Amino acid sequence: MFVLQNNDAADFDLDGLQITPVEQSSSVAKVDLTLSAQQTPQGILCHWEFASDLFTQARIERLARHFEQALQVVTATA
């Protein structure tokens, strides 16, 4: 699955209630492989979430390098 977060978090106004967004982390992958990308002032921040019974950390690191190389090729020719 690929997720792109390129919008700022919405502000909520609920009649005097204060709402604070909280980052959630999970130790269990919801699907086999997820790449989440978030637009930041410094660039794109990527987070890989994977099922450890299907992928090793080393395999995900190789996949991330290949993904980065593909992005460099695509953006160089754009």
MOPAC internal coordinates of N, CA, C and O (Angstrom, degrees):
PM7 1SCF
backbone

  N    0.0000 0     0.00 0     0.00 0    0    0    0
  C    1.4287 1     0.00 0     0.00 0    1    0    0
  C    1.5281 1   107.14 1     0.00 0    2    1    0
  O    1.2310 1   120.60 1   -35.96 1    3    2    1
  N    1.3457 1   116.45 1   144.04 1    3    2    1
  C    1.4585 1   121.25 1   175.40 1    5    3    2
  C    1.5195 1   108.25 1  -119.75 1    6    5    3
  O    1.2310 1   120.41 1   -48.36 1    7    6    5
  N    1.3348 1   116.81 1   131.64 1    7    6    5
  C    1.4563 1   122.81 1   179.70 1    9    7    6
  C    1.5199 1   108.02 1  -125.72 1   10    9    7
  O    1.2310 1   120.12 1   -53.82 1   11   10    9
  N    1.3335 1   117.38 1   126.18 1   11   10    9
  C    1.4637 1   122.02 1   176.04 1   13   11   10
  C    1.5120 1   108.84 1  -114.77 1   14   13   11
  O    1.2310 1   120.56 1   -61.41 1   15   14   13
  N    1.3300 1   116.53 1   118.59 1   15   14   13
  C    1.4603 1   122.55 1   176.54 1   17   15   14
  C    1.5215 1   107.53 1  -103.59 1   18   17   15
  O    1.2310 1   120.23 1   -81.69 1   19   18   17
  N    1.3244 1   117.16 1    98.31 1   19   18   17
  C    1.4601 1   119.42 1  -179.01 1   21   19   18
  C    1.5199 1   112.32 1  -119.63 1   22   21   19
  O    1.2310 1   120.58 1  -159.86 1   23   22   21
  N    1.3222 1   116.49 1    20.14 1   23   22   21
  C    1.4604 1   121.52 1   175.78 1   25   23   22
  C    1.5192 1   109.11 1  -120.72 1   26   25   23
  O    1.2310 1   120.95 1   -33.31 1   27   26   25
  N    1.3284 1   115.80 1   146.69 1   27   26   25
  C    1.4586 1   119.77 1   174.47 1   29   27   26
  C    1.5237 1   109.14 1   -68.86 1   30   29   27
  O    1.2310 1   120.96 1   -26.27 1   31   30   29
  N    1.3026 1   115.78 1   153.73 1   31   30   29
  C    1.4605 1   120.19 1   176.26 1   33   31   30
  C    1.5225 1   109.02 1   -63.60 1   34   33   31
  O    1.2310 1   120.98 1   -42.99 1   35   34   33
  N    1.3069 1   115.73 1   137.01 1   35   34   33
  C    1.4619 1   120.54 1  -179.02 1   37   35   34
  C    1.5251 1   109.86 1   -74.01 1   38   37   35
  O    1.2310 1   121.04 1   -36.33 1   39   38   37
  N    1.3267 1   115.62 1   143.67 1   39   38   37
  C    1.4592 1   120.75 1   174.11 1   41   39   38
  C    1.5251 1   108.56 1   -86.42 1   42   41   39
  O    1.2310 1   120.88 1   -41.53 1   43   42   41
  N    1.3152 1   115.93 1   138.47 1   43   42   41
  C    1.4482 1   121.07 1   179.37 1   45   43   42
  C    1.5166 1   109.23 1  -109.22 1   46   45   43
  O    1.2310 1   120.48 1   -38.62 1   47   46   45
  N    1.3178 1   116.70 1   141.38 1   47   46   45
  C    1.4560 1   122.31 1   175.60 1   49   47   46
  C    1.5195 1   106.96 1  -128.18 1   50   49   47
  O    1.2310 1   120.69 1   -76.86 1   51   50   49
  N    1.3146 1   116.29 1   103.14 1   51   50   49
  C    1.4558 1   121.34 1  -176.28 1   53   51   50
  C    1.5204 1   110.99 1  -121.10 1   54   53   51
  O    1.2310 1   120.90 1  -109.40 1   55   54   53
  N    1.3174 1   115.89 1    70.60 1   55   54   53
  C    1.4681 1   122.44 1   173.98 1   57   55   54
  C    1.5236 1   114.18 1    42.99 1   58   57   55
  O    1.2310 1   120.49 1  -118.17 1   59   58   57
  N    1.3224 1   116.67 1    61.83 1   59   58   57
  C    1.4471 1   121.72 1   173.84 1   61   59   58
  C    1.5183 1   115.58 1    86.53 1   62   61   59
  O    1.2310 1   119.55 1   176.10 1   63   62   61
  N    1.3089 1   118.47 1    -3.90 1   63   62   61
  C    1.4574 1   120.35 1   177.23 1   65   63   62
  C    1.5142 1   109.82 1   -83.46 1   66   65   63
  O    1.2310 1   120.57 1   -39.68 1   67   66   65
  N    1.3007 1   116.52 1   140.32 1   67   66   65
  C    1.4589 1   121.49 1   176.13 1   69   67   66
  C    1.5219 1   108.55 1  -100.64 1   70   69   67
  O    1.2310 1   121.10 1   -55.56 1   71   70   69
  N    1.3391 1   115.50 1   124.44 1   71   70   69
  C    1.4592 1   121.08 1  -178.71 1   73   71   70
  C    1.5165 1   108.63 1  -116.55 1   74   73   71
  O    1.2310 1   120.58 1   -51.50 1   75   74   73
  N    1.3194 1   116.49 1   128.50 1   75   74   73
  C    1.4607 1   122.00 1   179.98 1   77   75   74
  C    1.5211 1   109.29 1  -121.14 1   78   77   75
  O    1.2310 1   120.18 1   -58.64 1   79   78   77
  N    1.3474 1   117.26 1   121.36 1   79   78   77
  C    1.4675 1   118.65 1   177.00 1   81   79   78
  C    1.5289 1   110.60 1   -64.77 1   82   81   79
  O    1.2310 1   120.64 1   -36.41 1   83   82   81
  N    1.3180 1   116.38 1   143.59 1   83   82   81
  C    1.4565 1   122.31 1  -179.54 1   85   83   82
  C    1.5261 1   108.30 1  -125.80 1   86   85   83
  O    1.2310 1   120.91 1   -50.49 1   87   86   85
  N    1.3295 1   115.86 1   129.51 1   87   86   85
  C    1.4629 1   120.25 1   175.23 1   89   87   86
  C    1.5208 1   108.62 1   -70.73 1   90   89   87
  O    1.2310 1   120.68 1   -45.33 1   91   90   89
  N    1.3173 1   116.31 1   134.67 1   91   90   89
  C    1.4520 1   120.38 1   177.37 1   93   91   90
  C    1.5147 1   109.17 1  -113.39 1   94   93   91
  O    1.2310 1   121.02 1   -43.07 1   95   94   93
  N    1.2919 1   115.65 1   136.93 1   95   94   93
  C    1.4599 1   119.47 1   174.64 1   97   95   94
  C    1.5231 1   107.80 1  -120.29 1   98   97   95
  O    1.2310 1   121.89 1   -29.52 1   99   98   97
  N    1.3056 1   113.98 1   150.48 1   99   98   97
  C    1.4550 1   119.50 1  -178.59 1  101   99   98
  C    1.5199 1   108.53 1  -133.06 1  102  101   99
  O    1.2310 1   120.61 1   -37.56 1  103  102  101
  N    1.2963 1   116.43 1   142.44 1  103  102  101
  C    1.4585 1   119.81 1   177.13 1  105  103  102
  C    1.5281 1   111.23 1   -94.34 1  106  105  103
  O    1.2310 1   120.57 1  -178.49 1  107  106  105
  N    1.3338 1   116.52 1     1.51 1  107  106  105
  C    1.4542 1   121.31 1  -179.53 1  109  107  106
  C    1.5237 1   108.98 1  -121.07 1  110  109  107
  O    1.2310 1   120.37 1   -56.10 1  111  110  109
  N    1.3343 1   116.90 1   123.90 1  111  110  109
  C    1.4579 1   121.23 1   178.43 1  113  111  110
  C    1.5277 1   109.49 1   -70.64 1  114  113  111
  O    1.2310 1   120.89 1   -43.95 1  115  114  113
  N    1.3337 1   115.91 1   136.05 1  115  114  113
  C    1.4582 1   120.75 1   179.77 1  117  115  114
  C    1.5281 1   111.52 1   -78.55 1  118  117  115
  O    1.2310 1   120.86 1   148.57 1  119  118  117
  N    1.3344 1   115.96 1   -31.43 1  119  118  117
  C    1.4656 1   122.57 1   175.41 1  121  119  118
  C    1.5231 1   107.10 1  -132.65 1  122  121  119
  O    1.2310 1   119.91 1    -4.55 1  123  122  121
  N    1.3309 1   117.78 1   175.45 1  123  122  121
  C    1.4658 1   120.81 1  -176.16 1  125  123  122
  C    1.5218 1   112.90 1   -59.78 1  126  125  123
  O    1.2310 1   120.39 1   137.16 1  127  126  125
  N    1.3518 1   116.86 1   -42.84 1  127  126  125
  C    1.4636 1   120.82 1  -176.48 1  129  127  126
  C    1.5207 1   109.52 1  -151.18 1  130  129  127
  O    1.2310 1   120.42 1   -51.57 1  131  130  129
  N    1.3227 1   116.80 1   128.43 1  131  130  129
  C    1.4587 1   122.50 1   177.22 1  133  131  130
  C    1.5144 1   108.84 1  -131.06 1  134  133  131
  O    1.2310 1   121.08 1   -47.07 1  135  134  133
  N    1.3294 1   115.53 1   132.93 1  135  134  133
  C    1.4596 1   121.96 1   171.22 1  137  135  134
  C    1.5169 1   106.77 1  -114.60 1  138  137  135
  O    1.2310 1   120.57 1   -64.98 1  139  138  137
  N    1.3234 1   116.52 1   115.02 1  139  138  137
  C    1.4581 1   122.05 1   176.63 1  141  139  138
  C    1.5175 1   108.15 1  -105.14 1  142  141  139
  O    1.2310 1   120.65 1   -49.87 1  143  142  141
  N    1.3184 1   116.36 1   130.13 1  143  142  141
  C    1.4603 1   121.75 1   178.72 1  145  143  142
  C    1.5206 1   108.15 1  -121.25 1  146  145  143
  O    1.2310 1   121.07 1   -46.37 1  147  146  145
  N    1.3269 1   115.55 1   133.63 1  147  146  145
  C    1.4588 1   120.80 1  -178.76 1  149  147  146
  C    1.5144 1   108.93 1  -126.83 1  150  149  147
  O    1.2310 1   121.08 1   -51.11 1  151  150  149
  N    1.3240 1   115.54 1   128.89 1  151  150  149
  C    1.4570 1   120.80 1   178.31 1  153  151  150
  C    1.5241 1   108.91 1   -76.59 1  154  153  151
  O    1.2310 1   120.69 1   -52.43 1  155  154  153
  N    1.3409 1   116.29 1   127.57 1  155  154  153
  C    1.4617 1   122.54 1   178.42 1  157  155  154
  C    1.5217 1   108.29 1  -127.61 1  158  157  155
  O    1.2310 1   119.45 1   -12.91 1  159  158  157
  N    1.3226 1   118.66 1   167.09 1  159  158  157
  C    1.4706 1   119.95 1   176.30 1  161  159  158
  C    1.5335 1   112.65 1   -60.03 1  162  161  159
  O    1.2310 1   120.20 1   154.11 1  163  162  161
  N    1.3349 1   117.23 1   -25.89 1  163  162  161
  C    1.4619 1   121.30 1  -179.18 1  165  163  162
  C    1.5247 1   112.60 1   -86.75 1  166  165  163
  O    1.2310 1   119.47 1   167.71 1  167  166  165
  N    1.3150 1   118.61 1   -12.29 1  167  166  165
  C    1.4596 1   122.01 1  -177.60 1  169  167  166
  C    1.5161 1   110.27 1   140.16 1  170  169  167
  O    1.2310 1   120.83 1    28.43 1  171  170  169
  N    1.3146 1   116.02 1  -151.57 1  171  170  169
  C    1.4627 1   121.51 1  -179.36 1  173  171  170
  C    1.5312 1   109.24 1  -101.37 1  174  173  171
  O    1.2310 1   120.93 1   -54.02 1  175  174  173
  N    1.3121 1   115.82 1   125.98 1  175  174  173
  C    1.4624 1   122.90 1   177.68 1  177  175  174
  C    1.5285 1   107.75 1  -101.51 1  178  177  175
  O    1.2310 1   120.36 1   -56.37 1  179  178  177
  N    1.3231 1   116.91 1   123.63 1  179  178  177
  C    1.4692 1   121.59 1  -178.52 1  181  179  178
  C    1.5227 1   110.44 1  -109.70 1  182  181  179
  O    1.2310 1   121.43 1   -36.72 1  183  182  181
  N    1.3152 1   114.86 1   143.28 1  183  182  181
  C    1.4636 1   121.78 1   177.35 1  185  183  182
  C    1.5272 1   107.71 1  -132.61 1  186  185  183
  O    1.2310 1   120.89 1   -54.24 1  187  186  185
  N    1.3053 1   115.90 1   125.76 1  187  186  185
  C    1.4629 1   121.91 1   178.98 1  189  187  186
  C    1.5234 1   109.03 1  -101.82 1  190  189  187
  O    1.2310 1   120.56 1   -50.55 1  191  190  189
  N    1.3187 1   116.53 1   129.45 1  191  190  189
  C    1.4639 1   122.27 1   174.37 1  193  191  190
  C    1.5227 1   106.71 1  -122.47 1  194  193  191
  O    1.2310 1   120.09 1   -49.67 1  195  194  193
  N    1.3273 1   117.42 1   130.33 1  195  194  193
  C    1.4592 1   119.28 1  -173.55 1  197  195  194
  C    1.5229 1   111.61 1  -146.28 1  198  197  195
  O    1.2310 1   121.99 1   -23.39 1  199  198  197
  N    1.3159 1   113.80 1   156.61 1  199  198  197
  C    1.4630 1   120.67 1   176.05 1  201  199  198
  C    1.5261 1   108.15 1   -78.52 1  202  201  199
  O    1.2310 1   120.55 1   -65.25 1  203  202  201
  N    1.3138 1   116.56 1   114.75 1  203  202  201
  C    1.4689 1   120.82 1  -174.73 1  205  203  202
  C    1.5280 1   112.73 1   -70.33 1  206  205  203
  O    1.2310 1   119.84 1   165.51 1  207  206  205
  N    1.3205 1   117.91 1   -14.49 1  207  206  205
  C    1.4632 1   118.76 1   175.12 1  209  207  206
  C    1.5313 1   111.55 1   -81.47 1  210  209  207
  O    1.2310 1   120.31 1   169.81 1  211  210  209
  N    1.3570 1   117.01 1   -10.19 1  211  210  209
  C    1.4634 1   121.57 1   178.13 1  213  211  210
  C    1.5266 1   113.15 1  -109.70 1  214  213  211
  O    1.2310 1   120.21 1   148.82 1  215  214  213
  N    1.3366 1   117.20 1   -31.18 1  215  214  213
  C    1.4622 1   122.27 1  -174.87 1  217  215  214
  C    1.5224 1   110.05 1  -129.11 1  218  217  215
  O    1.2310 1   120.88 1   -35.29 1  219  218  217
  N    1.3371 1   115.91 1   144.71 1  219  218  217
  C    1.4636 1   120.47 1   172.20 1  221  219  218
  C    1.5269 1   108.46 1   -93.38 1  222  221  219
  O    1.2310 1   120.83 1   -18.09 1  223  222  221
  N    1.3174 1   116.02 1   161.91 1  223  222  221
  C    1.4658 1   120.78 1   175.99 1  225  223  222
  C    1.5292 1   110.00 1   -58.62 1  226  225  223
  O    1.2310 1   120.38 1   138.69 1  227  226  225
  N    1.3282 1   116.87 1   -41.31 1  227  226  225
  C    1.4698 1   121.24 1   179.94 1  229  227  226
  C    1.5264 1   111.19 1   -62.10 1  230  229  227
  O    1.2310 1   120.20 1   140.34 1  231  230  229
  N    1.3239 1   117.22 1   -39.66 1  231  230  229
  C    1.4745 1   120.50 1   179.46 1  233  231  230
  C    1.5247 1   110.61 1   -65.41 1  234  233  231
  O    1.2310 1   119.89 1   138.57 1  235  234  233
  N    1.3119 1   117.81 1   -41.43 1  235  234  233
  C    1.4657 1   121.32 1   179.07 1  237  235  234
  C    1.5263 1   110.02 1   -66.20 1  238  237  235
  O    1.2310 1   120.06 1   141.28 1  239  238  237
  N    1.3311 1   117.49 1   -38.72 1  239  238  237
  C    1.4655 1   120.15 1   177.71 1  241  239  238
  C    1.5295 1   110.87 1   -63.25 1  242  241  239
  O    1.2310 1   120.10 1   139.41 1  243  242  241
  N    1.3447 1   117.41 1   -40.59 1  243  242  241
  C    1.4718 1   120.48 1   175.99 1  245  243  242
  C    1.5254 1   110.70 1   -64.38 1  246  245  243
  O    1.2310 1   120.62 1   136.82 1  247  246  245
  N    1.3163 1   116.41 1   -43.18 1  247  246  245
  C    1.4594 1   121.05 1   178.72 1  249  247  246
  C    1.5288 1   110.71 1   -61.26 1  250  249  247
  O    1.2310 1   120.23 1   138.85 1  251  250  249
  N    1.3184 1   117.17 1   -41.15 1  251  250  249
  C    1.4687 1   121.36 1   178.50 1  253  251  250
  C    1.5244 1   110.96 1   -63.64 1  254  253  251
  O    1.2310 1   120.11 1   139.93 1  255  254  253
  N    1.3327 1   117.40 1   -40.07 1  255  254  253
  C    1.4753 1   120.15 1   177.58 1  257  255  254
  C    1.5258 1   110.92 1   -64.55 1  258  257  255
  O    1.2310 1   120.22 1   137.25 1  259  258  257
  N    1.3206 1   117.19 1   -42.75 1  259  258  257
  C    1.4681 1   120.86 1   177.92 1  261  259  258
  C    1.5301 1   110.74 1   -63.27 1  262  261  259
  O    1.2310 1   120.67 1   139.13 1  263  262  261
  N    1.3118 1   116.33 1   -40.87 1  263  262  261
  C    1.4632 1   120.93 1   178.52 1  265  263  262
  C    1.5242 1   110.25 1   -62.56 1  266  265  263
  O    1.2310 1   120.45 1   136.18 1  267  266  265
  N    1.3282 1   116.75 1   -43.82 1  267  266  265
  C    1.4661 1   121.16 1   178.34 1  269  267  266
  C    1.5324 1   110.61 1   -62.03 1  270  269  267
  O    1.2310 1   120.14 1   137.20 1  271  270  269
  N    1.3173 1   117.35 1   -42.80 1  271  270  269
  C    1.4682 1   120.94 1   178.45 1  273  271  270
  C    1.5288 1   110.99 1   -62.92 1  274  273  271
  O    1.2310 1   120.13 1   138.46 1  275  274  273
  N    1.3187 1   117.36 1   -41.54 1  275  274  273
  C    1.4665 1   121.00 1   178.19 1  277  275  274
  C    1.5237 1   110.53 1   -62.87 1  278  277  275
  O    1.2310 1   120.13 1   137.82 1  279  278  277
  N    1.3198 1   117.35 1   -42.18 1  279  278  277
  C    1.4674 1   120.61 1   178.06 1  281  279  278
  C    1.5236 1   111.29 1   -63.45 1  282  281  279
  O    1.2310 1   120.10 1   141.08 1  283  282  281
  N    1.3307 1   117.42 1   -38.92 1  283  282  281
  C    1.4619 1   120.53 1   178.24 1  285  283  282
  C    1.5229 1   111.06 1   -63.00 1  286  285  283
  O    1.2310 1   119.89 1   138.81 1  287  286  285
  N    1.3203 1   117.81 1   -41.19 1  287  286  285
  C    1.4679 1   121.28 1   178.64 1  289  287  286
  C    1.5245 1   110.54 1   -65.58 1  290  289  287
  O    1.2310 1   120.46 1   134.09 1  291  290  289
  N    1.3144 1   116.73 1   -45.91 1  291  290  289
  C    1.4659 1   120.76 1  -178.47 1  293  291  290
  C    1.5235 1   111.21 1   -63.61 1  294  293  291
  O    1.2310 1   120.18 1   136.58 1  295  294  293
  N    1.3210 1   117.26 1   -43.42 1  295  294  293
  C    1.4674 1   119.52 1  -177.43 1  297  295  294
  C    1.5212 1   111.98 1   -75.94 1  298  297  295
  O    1.2310 1   119.54 1   155.58 1  299  298  297
  N    1.3228 1   118.48 1   -24.42 1  299  298  297
  C    1.4669 1   121.04 1   178.46 1  301  299  298
  C    1.5236 1   111.12 1   -72.82 1  302  301  299
  O    1.2310 1   120.15 1   152.10 1  303  302  301
  N    1.3244 1   117.31 1   -27.90 1  303  302  301
  C    1.4635 1   120.91 1  -178.21 1  305  303  302
  C    1.5176 1   112.59 1   -97.76 1  306  305  303
  O    1.2310 1   120.07 1   178.61 1  307  306  305
  N    1.3117 1   117.46 1    -1.39 1  307  306  305
  C    1.4735 1   120.79 1  -178.04 1  309  307  306
  C    1.5111 1   111.62 1   -78.49 1  310  309  307
  O    1.2310 1   120.10 1   180.00 1  311  310  309

